[in-house]
Amino acid sequence: FIQDCLSGSILGINTLSKGLVGIFFSALKDKIIVEGILAISFFTFCTSLFDGMIYFIAMTSLLGAQFKADFFFAQILLFAVYNVVTGLFLFYILDLSRPWVHRRFPNQVFQPI
């Protein structure tokens, strides 16, 4: 939603794409073990590509927008690589902070979903 508000574009397209990605990959997460650097990188790359394709389809089919295909697909690939790099960093930071959270809030239930 924040990306949708800051994009300067029509509201709802990014929310639609992120929502569909969330629904699809949350149903898929129980069937795939995503542990380790390669698996997390591949999974993040695939979700970023899927998000970009949903955005592209929604913009072209629903709103009639026109993109230069080679430029747009190059941007989707750069977006996916950027998400992999930042995603790995965030996974690492969040994993390191997990013991601190458990010590800070010992009475809370923080079980993996």
C-alpha positions as CSV (number, residue, x, y, z in Angstrom):
1,F,0.0,0.0,0.0
2,I,2.9,2.4,0.8
3,Q,4.5,1.6,-2.5
4,D,1.2,2.3,-4.2
5,C,0.8,5.6,-2.5
6,L,4.4,6.7,-3.3
7,S,4.4,5.5,-6.9
8,G,2.5,8.4,-8.3
9,S,0.5,6.0,-10.4
10,I,-3.0,4.8,-10.1
11,L,-3.8,3.5,-6.6
12,G,-4.5,-0.2,-6.4
13,I,-2.2,-1.7,-9.0
14,N,0.8,-2.4,-6.6
15,T,-1.6,-3.5,-3.9
16,L,-3.3,-5.9,-6.3
17,S,0.0,-7.4,-7.5
18,K,1.5,-7.7,-4.0
19,G,-1.8,-9.2,-2.7
20,L,-1.9,-11.8,-5.4
21,V,1.8,-12.6,-4.8
22,G,1.1,-13.0,-1.1
23,I,-1.9,-15.3,-1.7
24,F,-0.1,-17.5,-4.2
25,F,3.2,-17.8,-2.4
26,S,1.7,-18.2,1.1
27,A,-0.2,-21.2,-0.3
28,L,3.0,-22.5,-1.8
29,K,5.2,-22.0,1.3
30,D,3.9,-25.1,3.0
31,K,4.9,-27.2,0.1
32,I,8.5,-25.9,-0.3
33,I,11.3,-25.7,2.3
34,V,12.9,-22.3,2.0
35,E,16.1,-22.5,4.0
36,G,19.6,-21.5,3.0
37,I,20.9,-18.7,0.9
38,L,20.2,-20.3,-2.5
39,A,16.7,-21.3,-1.7
40,I,15.8,-17.9,-0.2
41,S,17.5,-16.1,-3.2
42,F,15.6,-18.2,-5.7
43,F,12.3,-17.8,-3.9
44,T,12.7,-14.0,-3.6
45,F,13.7,-13.8,-7.3
46,C,10.6,-15.7,-8.3
47,T,8.3,-13.7,-6.2
48,S,9.7,-10.5,-7.6
49,L,9.3,-11.7,-11.2
50,F,5.8,-12.8,-10.5
51,D,5.0,-9.4,-8.9
52,G,6.4,-7.6,-11.9
53,M,4.4,-9.7,-14.4
54,I,1.2,-9.2,-12.5
55,Y,1.9,-5.4,-12.5
56,F,2.6,-5.5,-16.2
57,I,-0.5,-7.5,-17.1
58,A,-2.7,-5.3,-14.9
59,M,-1.4,-2.1,-16.4
60,T,-1.6,-3.2,-20.0
61,S,-4.9,-5.2,-19.9
62,L,-6.9,-3.3,-17.4
63,L,-5.6,0.3,-17.9
64,G,-4.4,0.1,-21.5
65,A,-0.9,1.4,-20.6
66,Q,1.9,0.9,-23.1
67,F,5.4,0.0,-22.1
68,K,8.6,-0.5,-24.1
69,A,8.9,-4.3,-23.5
70,D,12.7,-4.5,-23.5
71,F,13.1,-1.6,-21.0
72,F,10.3,-2.8,-18.8
73,F,11.5,-6.4,-18.6
74,A,15.0,-5.2,-17.9
75,Q,13.6,-3.2,-15.0
76,I,11.8,-6.2,-13.7
77,L,15.0,-8.2,-13.7
78,L,16.9,-5.4,-11.9
79,F,14.0,-5.2,-9.4
80,A,14.3,-8.9,-8.8
81,V,18.1,-8.8,-8.3
82,Y,17.7,-5.8,-6.0
83,N,15.1,-7.7,-3.9
84,V,17.4,-10.7,-3.7
85,V,20.2,-8.7,-2.3
86,T,18.1,-6.7,0.1
87,G,16.1,-9.7,1.1
88,L,19.1,-11.7,2.0
89,F,20.4,-8.8,4.2
90,L,17.0,-8.5,5.9
91,F,16.6,-12.2,6.5
92,Y,20.1,-12.2,8.1
93,I,19.3,-9.2,10.3
94,L,15.9,-10.5,11.3
95,D,17.4,-13.9,12.1
96,L,20.0,-12.3,14.3
97,S,17.4,-10.2,16.1
98,R,15.2,-13.2,16.9
99,P,16.9,-14.1,20.2
100,W,16.7,-10.5,21.3
101,V,13.0,-10.4,20.7
102,H,12.5,-13.7,22.6
103,R,14.5,-12.3,25.6
104,R,12.7,-8.9,25.4
105,F,9.1,-10.4,25.3
106,P,9.4,-13.8,27.1
107,N,5.7,-14.1,27.8
108,Q,4.6,-13.6,24.3
109,V,4.1,-16.5,21.9
110,F,6.4,-16.1,18.9
111,Q,6.0,-19.4,17.1
112,P,6.8,-19.7,13.4
113,I,3.8,-19.6,11.2
